[in-house]
């Protein structure tokens, strides 16, 4: 009888650990700053966007439009 109770507690604990316990979100350490495109307002990563004349743009097309 004691063995059945311990087994039941173990199964409940395993179910809790697998499904009910919230997983911790780990920081990847490579967080990037999102900046709005000066021309269209789309937010783009500062690493992936285009910088022209000190302004951030989402693409070369928007940078060309902004230069006009």
C-alpha positions in Angstrom: 0.0 0.0 0.0 2.8 2.4 0.9 4.5 1.6 -2.4 1.4 2.5 -4.4 1.1 5.9 -2.5 4.8 6.7 -3.2 4.3 5.7 -6.9 1.2 8.0 -7.2 3.1 10.9 -5.6 6.0 10.3 -8.0 3.6 10.3 -11.0 1.9 13.5 -9.9 5.2 15.1 -9.3 6.4 14.2 -12.8 3.2 15.5 -14.4 3.6 18.7 -12.5 7.2 19.1 -13.5 6.5 18.4 -17.2 3.3 20.2 -17.8 2.2 22.6 -15.0 5.4 24.2 -13.9 6.1 27.4 -15.8 9.4 27.3 -17.6 11.9 30.0 -16.8 12.7 32.2 -19.7 16.4 32.5 -20.1 18.0 35.6 -21.6 20.0 34.8 -24.6 22.3 37.8 -24.0 22.0 38.9 -27.6 19.2 41.4 -27.2 18.9 44.0 -29.9 17.5 47.5 -29.9 14.5 48.0 -32.1 14.3 51.4 -33.9 11.6 52.9 -36.0 12.2 53.6 -39.7 12.2 57.4 -40.2 10.3 57.0 -43.5 7.6 54.3 -42.9 7.7 53.8 -39.1 8.4 50.1 -39.3 10.5 48.9 -36.3 13.7 47.1 -37.3 16.7 45.8 -35.4 19.4 48.4 -35.1 21.8 45.8 -36.5 19.7 45.0 -39.6 18.5 48.4 -40.5 20.2 51.1 -42.7 21.6 54.2 -41.1 21.9 57.2 -43.4 22.7 60.8 -42.3 22.2 59.7 -38.7 18.7 58.4 -39.3 17.5 54.8 -39.1 15.7 53.2 -42.0 14.3 49.7 -42.6 15.6 49.3 -46.1 17.7 51.0 -48.8 14.4 51.9 -50.5 13.2 53.9 -47.5 16.6 55.4 -47.1 16.5 56.7 -50.7 13.0 58.1 -50.1 14.1 59.8 -46.9 17.1 61.4 -48.7 14.8 63.3 -51.1 
